[in-house]
Amino acid sequence: MSYFFHPKARIEHLEHVSYYESQLKGLGTRYLSAFTLALTKVCAAPHRHKIVFHPNIRKYRIPGFPYNIMYRQTSAEIEILAVAPHRHRPDYWVERL
C-alpha cells in the first residue's frame, strides 16, 4: 500500500529530520530510518493499529523517538495526518481532517 502526507505533516516530518541532524550528526538519519521502518509496518497492516480518533484515525509509535504517526486509510492509500509528539499539544493535528 502506498502513502501520502498531508502538507503540514510533510513539513513537520522534515523539521524533525533537520532538528535531530542539527543536534548530532547522523541522528537525523537514524530518525528517518526509524520513521521509514514504522511507515513500512503501517502500510503492511494499516488496520492492525488502534483507532484513537473516530471515525478511522489510527496511530503508530516511531520506535526510539517521541513521535506517533497519525494516519487514516483512504480507499487505496494511507494518509499521514501528523508526525505528532507523544505529549506536547495533543490533538493539534485534528484541524487537518
Secondary structure as the mmCIF struct_conf table of DSSP 4:
data_model
#
loop_
_struct_conf.conf_type_id
_struct_conf.id
_struct_conf.beg_label_comp_id
_struct_conf.beg_label_asym_id
_struct_conf.beg_label_seq_id
_struct_conf.end_label_comp_id
_struct_conf.end_label_asym_id
_struct_conf.end_label_seq_id
STRN STRN1 SER A 2 PHE A 5
HELX_RH_AL_P HELX_RH_AL_P1 PRO A 7 GLN A 23
BEND BEND1 LEU A 24 LEU A 24
TURN_TY1_P TURN_TY1_P1 LYS A 25 GLY A 26
HELX_RH_AL_P HELX_RH_AL_P2 LEU A 27 ALA A 44
HELX_RH_3T_P HELX_RH_3T_P1 PRO A 46 ARG A 48
BEND BEND2 HIS A 49 HIS A 49
HELX_LH_PP_P HELX_LH_PP_P1 LYS A 50 LYS A 50
STRN STRN2 ILE A 51 PHE A 53
TURN_TY1_P TURN_TY1_P2 HIS A 54 ASN A 56
STRN STRN3 ILE A 57 ARG A 61
TURN_TY1_P TURN_TY1_P3 PRO A 63 GLY A 64
BEND BEND3 PHE A 65 PRO A 66
STRN STRN4 TYR A 67 GLN A 73
BEND BEND4 SER A 75 ALA A 76
STRN STRN5 GLU A 77 PRO A 85
BEND BEND5 HIS A 86 ARG A 89
TURN_TY1_P TURN_TY1_P4 PRO A 90 ASP A 91
HELX_RH_3T_P HELX_RH_3T_P2 TYR A 92 ARG A 96
#
